[in-house]
Amino acid sequence: MKNDIVSRENLHLVVSEFYKSLLEDEQLNHFFKEFRDVKKLQAHLDVLVDFWDNTLFYSGSYKKNAIKPHINIHAEKTISVKDFETWLFLFQKAIDENFNGPNANTLKSRALSIATVMRIKLNIV
């Protein structure tokens, strides 16, 4: 039986597995080339853990603007609806393969909400 997500360490596992999938995915990996550098990846994963820790546990650990980097990426390389769908699938897969429970379900639900808001703000329909 899988445990629920209860800590930053659990979130680190989720985002690490998620980024492993992103870097291997032929559709999405071009968005993440800079994170093939291990030091850049580790620094980015720390930011993502802060983001999801704040999103799930209201820790106050994330102080940045989450939409700004995505606006910059979309201006440089168009992000499609299919990209968002694949992103969401891979994120949910990273959760489902490692965790089960109310927090895991909440994290998946919040990821869907965040992806939906980002699509609207980026005008991706």
SULHUDA-V271867 format. One record per residue. N is the residue number from 1. RES is the residue in one small letter. OMEGA is omega in whole degrees, 0 to 359 (999 if undefined). D_FIRST is the distance of its C-alpha to the first C-alpha in Angstrom with 1 decimal. Layout:
N & RES & OMEGA & D_FIRST
N & RES & OMEGA & D_FIRST
This chain:
1 & m & 180 & 0.0
2 & k & 176 & 3.8
3 & n & 176 & 6.6
4 & d & 175 & 9.8
5 & i & 184 & 13.0
6 & v & 187 & 15.1
7 & s & 174 & 17.7
8 & r & 179 & 20.2
9 & e & 177 & 18.5
10 & n & 179 & 15.4
11 & l & 177 & 18.1
12 & h & 177 & 19.9
13 & l & 180 & 17.1
14 & v & 184 & 17.0
15 & v & 176 & 20.8
16 & s & 178 & 21.1
17 & e & 178 & 19.0
18 & f & 181 & 20.9
19 & y & 174 & 24.2
20 & k & 178 & 23.5
21 & s & 180 & 23.2
22 & l & 182 & 26.2
23 & l & 179 & 28.3
24 & e & 185 & 27.6
25 & d & 184 & 28.2
26 & e & 180 & 31.8
27 & q & 189 & 32.3
28 & l & 191 & 31.2
29 & n & 180 & 31.7
30 & h & 177 & 35.4
31 & f & 191 & 34.4
32 & f & 184 & 32.7
33 & k & 183 & 35.1
34 & e & 183 & 36.0
35 & f & 170 & 32.4
36 & r & 173 & 32.8
37 & d & 188 & 34.5
38 & v & 180 & 31.9
39 & k & 178 & 33.6
40 & k & 180 & 33.8
41 & l & 181 & 30.2
42 & q & 178 & 29.0
43 & a & 180 & 31.4
44 & h & 179 & 30.2
45 & l & 178 & 26.5
46 & d & 178 & 27.5
47 & v & 180 & 29.3
48 & l & 177 & 26.3
49 & v & 175 & 24.0
50 & d & 181 & 26.8
51 & f & 183 & 27.0
52 & w & 175 & 23.3
53 & d & 177 & 23.2
54 & n & 181 & 26.2
55 & t & 184 & 25.0
56 & l & 187 & 21.7
57 & f & 179 & 22.8
58 & y & 186 & 26.6
59 & s & 185 & 27.2
60 & g & 186 & 30.6
61 & s & 181 & 29.8
62 & y & 184 & 30.9
63 & k & 185 & 34.7
64 & k & 176 & 35.5
65 & n & 186 & 36.3
66 & a & 184 & 33.4
67 & i & 185 & 35.5
68 & k & 179 & 38.4
69 & p & 181 & 36.9
70 & h & 174 & 35.9
71 & i & 179 & 39.4
72 & n & 179 & 40.8
73 & i & 182 & 38.6
74 & h & 178 & 39.5
75 & a & 182 & 43.1
76 & e & 182 & 43.0
77 & k & 183 & 40.7
78 & t & 175 & 40.1
79 & i & 183 & 36.5
80 & s & 174 & 36.0
81 & v & 180 & 34.0
82 & k & 177 & 32.2
83 & d & 179 & 31.4
84 & f & 180 & 29.8
85 & e & 179 & 27.8
86 & t & 177 & 26.6
87 & w & 182 & 25.9
88 & l & 178 & 23.7
89 & f & 182 & 21.9
90 & l & 178 & 21.2
91 & f & 179 & 20.1
92 & q & 178 & 17.7
93 & k & 179 & 16.4
94 & a & 177 & 16.0
95 & i & 186 & 13.8
96 & d & 181 & 11.8
97 & e & 186 & 11.2
98 & n & 187 & 9.9
99 & f & 176 & 8.8
100 & n & 178 & 8.2
101 & g & 183 & 10.3
102 & p & 180 & 14.0
103 & n & 176 & 15.1
104 & a & 179 & 13.6
105 & n & 178 & 15.4
106 & t & 180 & 18.4
107 & l & 178 & 18.7
108 & k & 179 & 18.7
109 & s & 180 & 21.3
110 & r & 176 & 23.4
111 & a & 177 & 23.4
112 & l & 179 & 24.8
113 & s & 181 & 27.4
114 & i & 179 & 28.4
115 & a & 180 & 28.9
116 & t & 179 & 30.9
117 & v & 180 & 33.1
118 & m & 178 & 33.7
119 & r & 180 & 34.7
120 & i & 181 & 37.2
121 & k & 179 & 38.6
122 & l & 180 & 39.0
123 & n & 178 & 40.5
124 & i & 183 & 38.2
125 & v & 999 & 38.3
